[in-house]
Amino acid sequence: MTNFSDTFIYSLIVTLFGMGIVFLVLILLQYMLKAMEIIFHREKKSAPAAAPAAAPVAAPQVNEAEEASDDQLAAVITAAVISCMGGNSNIAVRNIRRVEDLTPAWGKASRAEQMAVRF
């Protein structure tokens, strides 16, 4: 039988080697991810500066929601849904109603910020 000190030393050596291998693999993964980011990351091309817009012409204020009938709105929404589904669909929109938005102001601001960053 071996004494306690030899067993303890061997167990420490095994522990240190195991931890060292884990840290080396983690460092290797970090460098691999960084390399993949460099290789696959595409810079967004900045759009050329547009010429300043001319002064807007005052248009008569017409509420488009009042002007379009519910049947026309249903037809437009149905056409959009069918075109998104590939055009071969037997969908009929019979009722359209506005859903109450229960999102807090901070949630709306966060969504707007995320969309601005992506586009």
Biotite code that builds the C-alpha atoms (Angstrom):
import biotite.structure as struc

atoms = struc.array([
    struc.Atom([0.000, 0.000, 0.000], chain_id="A", res_id=1, res_name="MET", atom_name="CA", element="C"),
    struc.Atom([1.097, 3.535, -0.614], chain_id="A", res_id=2, res_name="THR", atom_name="CA", element="C"),
    struc.Atom([1.043, 6.132, 2.030], chain_id="A", res_id=3, res_name="ASN", atom_name="CA", element="C"),
    struc.Atom([-1.356, 9.041, 2.198], chain_id="A", res_id=4, res_name="PHE", atom_name="CA", element="C"),
    struc.Atom([1.105, 11.711, 1.006], chain_id="A", res_id=5, res_name="SER", atom_name="CA", element="C"),
    struc.Atom([1.858, 9.878, -2.269], chain_id="A", res_id=6, res_name="ASP", atom_name="CA", element="C"),
    struc.Atom([-1.834, 9.414, -2.998], chain_id="A", res_id=7, res_name="THR", atom_name="CA", element="C"),
    struc.Atom([-2.550, 13.060, -2.183], chain_id="A", res_id=8, res_name="PHE", atom_name="CA", element="C"),
    struc.Atom([0.269, 14.303, -4.449], chain_id="A", res_id=9, res_name="ILE", atom_name="CA", element="C"),
    struc.Atom([-0.894, 12.128, -7.351], chain_id="A", res_id=10, res_name="TYR", atom_name="CA", element="C"),
    struc.Atom([-4.458, 13.339, -6.913], chain_id="A", res_id=11, res_name="SER", atom_name="CA", element="C"),
    struc.Atom([-3.270, 16.975, -6.977], chain_id="A", res_id=12, res_name="LEU", atom_name="CA", element="C"),
    struc.Atom([-1.274, 16.324, -10.139], chain_id="A", res_id=13, res_name="ILE", atom_name="CA", element="C"),
    struc.Atom([-4.285, 14.756, -11.855], chain_id="A", res_id=14, res_name="VAL", atom_name="CA", element="C"),
    struc.Atom([-6.486, 17.669, -10.739], chain_id="A", res_id=15, res_name="THR", atom_name="CA", element="C"),
    struc.Atom([-4.045, 20.292, -12.001], chain_id="A", res_id=16, res_name="LEU", atom_name="CA", element="C"),
    struc.Atom([-3.604, 18.519, -15.351], chain_id="A", res_id=17, res_name="PHE", atom_name="CA", element="C"),
    struc.Atom([-7.375, 18.257, -15.760], chain_id="A", res_id=18, res_name="GLY", atom_name="CA", element="C"),
    struc.Atom([-7.923, 21.915, -14.949], chain_id="A", res_id=19, res_name="MET", atom_name="CA", element="C"),
    struc.Atom([-5.078, 22.928, -17.242], chain_id="A", res_id=20, res_name="GLY", atom_name="CA", element="C"),
    struc.Atom([-6.522, 20.962, -20.152], chain_id="A", res_id=21, res_name="ILE", atom_name="CA", element="C"),
    struc.Atom([-9.961, 22.516, -19.588], chain_id="A", res_id=22, res_name="VAL", atom_name="CA", element="C"),
    struc.Atom([-8.549, 26.044, -19.577], chain_id="A", res_id=23, res_name="PHE", atom_name="CA", element="C"),
    struc.Atom([-6.457, 25.374, -22.677], chain_id="A", res_id=24, res_name="LEU", atom_name="CA", element="C"),
    struc.Atom([-9.524, 24.091, -24.534], chain_id="A", res_id=25, res_name="VAL", atom_name="CA", element="C"),
    struc.Atom([-11.546, 27.125, -23.431], chain_id="A", res_id=26, res_name="LEU", atom_name="CA", element="C"),
    struc.Atom([-8.825, 29.482, -24.653], chain_id="A", res_id=27, res_name="ILE", atom_name="CA", element="C"),
    struc.Atom([-8.672, 27.577, -27.938], chain_id="A", res_id=28, res_name="LEU", atom_name="CA", element="C"),
    struc.Atom([-12.463, 27.894, -28.322], chain_id="A", res_id=29, res_name="LEU", atom_name="CA", element="C"),
    struc.Atom([-12.238, 31.612, -27.630], chain_id="A", res_id=30, res_name="GLN", atom_name="CA", element="C"),
    struc.Atom([-9.684, 32.099, -30.413], chain_id="A", res_id=31, res_name="TYR", atom_name="CA", element="C"),
    struc.Atom([-11.696, 29.922, -32.797], chain_id="A", res_id=32, res_name="MET", atom_name="CA", element="C"),
    struc.Atom([-14.833, 32.000, -32.171], chain_id="A", res_id=33, res_name="LEU", atom_name="CA", element="C"),
    struc.Atom([-12.896, 35.225, -32.670], chain_id="A", res_id=34, res_name="LYS", atom_name="CA", element="C"),
    struc.Atom([-11.491, 33.903, -35.950], chain_id="A", res_id=35, res_name="ALA", atom_name="CA", element="C"),
    struc.Atom([-14.974, 32.901, -37.122], chain_id="A", res_id=36, res_name="MET", atom_name="CA", element="C"),
    struc.Atom([-16.252, 36.369, -36.248], chain_id="A", res_id=37, res_name="GLU", atom_name="CA", element="C"),
    struc.Atom([-13.496, 37.962, -38.323], chain_id="A", res_id=38, res_name="ILE", atom_name="CA", element="C"),
    struc.Atom([-14.059, 35.602, -41.248], chain_id="A", res_id=39, res_name="ILE", atom_name="CA", element="C"),
    struc.Atom([-17.856, 35.638, -41.395], chain_id="A", res_id=40, res_name="PHE", atom_name="CA", element="C"),
    struc.Atom([-18.693, 39.119, -40.103], chain_id="A", res_id=41, res_name="HIS", atom_name="CA", element="C"),
    struc.Atom([-19.793, 41.400, -42.907], chain_id="A", res_id=42, res_name="ARG", atom_name="CA", element="C"),
    struc.Atom([-19.546, 45.127, -42.520], chain_id="A", res_id=43, res_name="GLU", atom_name="CA", element="C"),
    struc.Atom([-22.691, 46.999, -43.401], chain_id="A", res_id=44, res_name="LYS", atom_name="CA", element="C"),
    struc.Atom([-22.137, 49.321, -46.304], chain_id="A", res_id=45, res_name="LYS", atom_name="CA", element="C"),
    struc.Atom([-23.059, 52.844, -45.406], chain_id="A", res_id=46, res_name="SER", atom_name="CA", element="C"),
    struc.Atom([-25.563, 54.399, -47.741], chain_id="A", res_id=47, res_name="ALA", atom_name="CA", element="C"),
    struc.Atom([-24.354, 57.453, -49.637], chain_id="A", res_id=48, res_name="PRO", atom_name="CA", element="C"),
    struc.Atom([-25.528, 60.720, -48.177], chain_id="A", res_id=49, res_name="ALA", atom_name="CA", element="C"),
    struc.Atom([-28.787, 61.725, -49.774], chain_id="A", res_id=50, res_name="ALA", atom_name="CA", element="C"),
    struc.Atom([-29.325, 65.201, -51.101], chain_id="A", res_id=51, res_name="ALA", atom_name="CA", element="C"),
    struc.Atom([-31.320, 67.434, -48.801], chain_id="A", res_id=52, res_name="PRO", atom_name="CA", element="C"),
    struc.Atom([-35.009, 67.004, -49.392], chain_id="A", res_id=53, res_name="ALA", atom_name="CA", element="C"),
    struc.Atom([-37.034, 69.813, -50.863], chain_id="A", res_id=54, res_name="ALA", atom_name="CA", element="C"),
    struc.Atom([-39.518, 71.612, -48.685], chain_id="A", res_id=55, res_name="ALA", atom_name="CA", element="C"),
    struc.Atom([-42.568, 69.400, -48.269], chain_id="A", res_id=56, res_name="PRO", atom_name="CA", element="C"),
    struc.Atom([-45.742, 70.519, -49.948], chain_id="A", res_id=57, res_name="VAL", atom_name="CA", element="C"),
    struc.Atom([-48.722, 70.783, -47.651], chain_id="A", res_id=58, res_name="ALA", atom_name="CA", element="C"),
    struc.Atom([-51.095, 67.989, -48.584], chain_id="A", res_id=59, res_name="ALA", atom_name="CA", element="C"),
    struc.Atom([-54.706, 67.883, -47.569], chain_id="A", res_id=60, res_name="PRO", atom_name="CA", element="C"),
    struc.Atom([-55.091, 65.950, -44.354], chain_id="A", res_id=61, res_name="GLN", atom_name="CA", element="C"),
    struc.Atom([-57.141, 62.857, -45.117], chain_id="A", res_id=62, res_name="VAL", atom_name="CA", element="C"),
    struc.Atom([-57.386, 59.985, -42.701], chain_id="A", res_id=63, res_name="ASN", atom_name="CA", element="C"),
    struc.Atom([-56.731, 56.916, -44.849], chain_id="A", res_id=64, res_name="GLU", atom_name="CA", element="C"),
    struc.Atom([-58.323, 54.591, -42.309], chain_id="A", res_id=65, res_name="ALA", atom_name="CA", element="C"),
    struc.Atom([-61.626, 56.412, -42.715], chain_id="A", res_id=66, res_name="GLU", atom_name="CA", element="C"),
    struc.Atom([-61.312, 56.486, -46.481], chain_id="A", res_id=67, res_name="GLU", atom_name="CA", element="C"),
    struc.Atom([-60.697, 52.759, -47.012], chain_id="A", res_id=68, res_name="ALA", atom_name="CA", element="C"),
    struc.Atom([-63.581, 50.496, -46.275], chain_id="A", res_id=69, res_name="SER", atom_name="CA", element="C"),
    struc.Atom([-63.270, 47.438, -44.081], chain_id="A", res_id=70, res_name="ASP", atom_name="CA", element="C"),
    struc.Atom([-63.825, 45.159, -47.074], chain_id="A", res_id=71, res_name="ASP", atom_name="CA", element="C"),
    struc.Atom([-60.919, 46.703, -48.956], chain_id="A", res_id=72, res_name="GLN", atom_name="CA", element="C"),
    struc.Atom([-58.686, 46.423, -45.912], chain_id="A", res_id=73, res_name="LEU", atom_name="CA", element="C"),
    struc.Atom([-59.615, 42.769, -45.481], chain_id="A", res_id=74, res_name="ALA", atom_name="CA", element="C"),
    struc.Atom([-58.859, 42.144, -49.159], chain_id="A", res_id=75, res_name="ALA", atom_name="CA", element="C"),
    struc.Atom([-55.438, 43.768, -48.904], chain_id="A", res_id=76, res_name="VAL", atom_name="CA", element="C"),
    struc.Atom([-54.522, 41.830, -45.764], chain_id="A", res_id=77, res_name="ILE", atom_name="CA", element="C"),
    struc.Atom([-55.755, 38.581, -47.321], chain_id="A", res_id=78, res_name="THR", atom_name="CA", element="C"),
    struc.Atom([-53.669, 39.209, -50.441], chain_id="A", res_id=79, res_name="ALA", atom_name="CA", element="C"),
    struc.Atom([-50.577, 39.936, -48.343], chain_id="A", res_id=80, res_name="ALA", atom_name="CA", element="C"),
    struc.Atom([-51.010, 36.774, -46.280], chain_id="A", res_id=81, res_name="VAL", atom_name="CA", element="C"),
    struc.Atom([-51.559, 34.620, -49.367], chain_id="A", res_id=82, res_name="ILE", atom_name="CA", element="C"),
    struc.Atom([-48.511, 36.091, -51.123], chain_id="A", res_id=83, res_name="SER", atom_name="CA", element="C"),
    struc.Atom([-46.379, 35.403, -48.043], chain_id="A", res_id=84, res_name="CYS", atom_name="CA", element="C"),
    struc.Atom([-47.564, 31.791, -47.986], chain_id="A", res_id=85, res_name="MET", atom_name="CA", element="C"),
    struc.Atom([-46.614, 31.184, -51.600], chain_id="A", res_id=86, res_name="GLY", atom_name="CA", element="C"),
    struc.Atom([-49.842, 32.042, -53.374], chain_id="A", res_id=87, res_name="GLY", atom_name="CA", element="C"),
    struc.Atom([-51.417, 28.585, -53.193], chain_id="A", res_id=88, res_name="ASN", atom_name="CA", element="C"),
    struc.Atom([-53.645, 28.991, -50.187], chain_id="A", res_id=89, res_name="SER", atom_name="CA", element="C"),
    struc.Atom([-57.366, 29.036, -49.505], chain_id="A", res_id=90, res_name="ASN", atom_name="CA", element="C"),
    struc.Atom([-57.355, 31.607, -46.724], chain_id="A", res_id=91, res_name="ILE", atom_name="CA", element="C"),
    struc.Atom([-60.251, 33.968, -46.154], chain_id="A", res_id=92, res_name="ALA", atom_name="CA", element="C"),
    struc.Atom([-59.970, 36.895, -43.739], chain_id="A", res_id=93, res_name="VAL", atom_name="CA", element="C"),
    struc.Atom([-63.432, 37.487, -42.338], chain_id="A", res_id=94, res_name="ARG", atom_name="CA", element="C"),
    struc.Atom([-62.772, 39.737, -39.365], chain_id="A", res_id=95, res_name="ASN", atom_name="CA", element="C"),
    struc.Atom([-60.061, 42.224, -38.525], chain_id="A", res_id=96, res_name="ILE", atom_name="CA", element="C"),
    struc.Atom([-59.826, 43.805, -35.111], chain_id="A", res_id=97, res_name="ARG", atom_name="CA", element="C"),
    struc.Atom([-57.102, 45.740, -33.340], chain_id="A", res_id=98, res_name="ARG", atom_name="CA", element="C"),
    struc.Atom([-55.456, 43.929, -30.428], chain_id="A", res_id=99, res_name="VAL", atom_name="CA", element="C"),
    struc.Atom([-54.784, 45.960, -27.308], chain_id="A", res_id=100, res_name="GLU", atom_name="CA", element="C"),
    struc.Atom([-51.085, 46.622, -26.837], chain_id="A", res_id=101, res_name="ASP", atom_name="CA", element="C"),
    struc.Atom([-50.074, 45.868, -23.255], chain_id="A", res_id=102, res_name="LEU", atom_name="CA", element="C"),
    struc.Atom([-46.339, 46.362, -23.817], chain_id="A", res_id=103, res_name="THR", atom_name="CA", element="C"),
    struc.Atom([-44.767, 48.846, -21.376], chain_id="A", res_id=104, res_name="PRO", atom_name="CA", element="C"),
    struc.Atom([-43.027, 51.950, -22.706], chain_id="A", res_id=105, res_name="ALA", atom_name="CA", element="C"),
    struc.Atom([-39.560, 50.586, -21.952], chain_id="A", res_id=106, res_name="TRP", atom_name="CA", element="C"),
    struc.Atom([-40.342, 47.471, -24.022], chain_id="A", res_id=107, res_name="GLY", atom_name="CA", element="C"),
    struc.Atom([-41.448, 49.552, -26.996], chain_id="A", res_id=108, res_name="LYS", atom_name="CA", element="C"),
    struc.Atom([-38.335, 51.697, -26.725], chain_id="A", res_id=109, res_name="ALA", atom_name="CA", element="C"),
    struc.Atom([-36.143, 48.608, -26.599], chain_id="A", res_id=110, res_name="SER", atom_name="CA", element="C"),
    struc.Atom([-37.767, 47.133, -29.709], chain_id="A", res_id=111, res_name="ARG", atom_name="CA", element="C"),
    struc.Atom([-37.369, 50.420, -31.593], chain_id="A", res_id=112, res_name="ALA", atom_name="CA", element="C"),
    struc.Atom([-33.711, 50.574, -30.599], chain_id="A", res_id=113, res_name="GLU", atom_name="CA", element="C"),
    struc.Atom([-33.061, 46.982, -31.667], chain_id="A", res_id=114, res_name="GLN", atom_name="CA", element="C"),
    struc.Atom([-34.737, 47.530, -35.035], chain_id="A", res_id=115, res_name="MET", atom_name="CA", element="C"),
    struc.Atom([-32.748, 50.735, -35.589], chain_id="A", res_id=116, res_name="ALA", atom_name="CA", element="C"),
    struc.Atom([-29.501, 48.883, -34.892], chain_id="A", res_id=117, res_name="VAL", atom_name="CA", element="C"),
    struc.Atom([-30.313, 46.007, -37.249], chain_id="A", res_id=118, res_name="ARG", atom_name="CA", element="C"),
    struc.Atom([-31.532, 48.083, -40.165], chain_id="A", res_id=119, res_name="PHE", atom_name="CA", element="C"),
])
